[in-house]
Amino acid sequence: MLLSIITINYNESSSLLETLNSIRIQNYKAIQLIVIDGGSTDQSLEVIQNNLDIITFYLSEKDDGIYDAMNKGINFATGDFLLFLNSGDELCSDESLNSVIDKIDDKDAVYFSRAQNTYLKKDMWVFPQLSVNNDNVISWLKENQPNHQTILFPKSFYYTEKYKLKYKIGSDLDYKLRALKSYRFIFINEIFIKFKLGGYSSNLNSFIFVVKIVKEIISINIENNNFSLIRTMKTIINYFIKYVSSRIMPEDKFFKTLAFLKKS
């Protein structure tokens, strides 16, 4: 089974190297690795050139944001499934792909697993939380969405579906909801990837950014017939709390507080 991995990068050479190293050590080798670089001016191209033995295709040019870059990557993908693993994201171990792909038995389903969120190399929280299992995951999906980086999209979906560029912040949510409407989501109970936190609190420190992301989330849910007034109010309250917290806390304490809340 061929797995296409698309890695998006822009001026994140050290993070890109971490991602590529985690792919290099995989014992599963049926990988088509596509790197889409946004015209970086740091050492990113040198990192790419030094890893051409594992990179199937790369492109380095200016784009119209991360979702435009993702769409460019989709244009070159041919795998049975597609995984987005962007600069800074890492597969947890050398057996991560083997462990997940071994559990795939339907090429027309969407598969997802857990993400270990990290900050400065320290584990912070796992998502979905460990209380989520195969018995309750269907009800969990009614109110939650998996981490984008843990999702394997089947070719039957990604081959015809692109990210909507009108959504500048939350187009990945729209992409997931479109898949959820037409495909079975199957949970694989594995901690699959490590997702690096950082810079997030500085974004939330901007009230304009918070307003934009909440507006996009509402628009996306309405467009996908997934709107709920209760869920919307929870989203607004959640982002307001994060906004206030990010204004008064250093980034490390902000993430430690989030980790405590998510574990409690």
Buried (B, 14 or more C-beta within 10 A) or exposed (E): EEBBBBBBBBBBBEBBBBBBEBBBEBEBEEBBBBBBBBEBEBBBBEBBEEBEEBBBBBBBEEBEBBBBBBBBBBEBBEBBBBBBBBBBBBBBBEBBBEBBBEEBEEEEBBBBBBBBBBBEEEEBBBBBEEEBEEEEBEEBBEEEBBBBBBBBBBBBBBEEBBBBEEBBBBBBBBBBBBBBEEBEBBBBBBBBBBBBBBEBBEBBBEEEBBEBBBEBBBBBBEBBEBEEEEBBEEBBEEBEBBBEBBEEBEBEEBBBBBBEEEEE
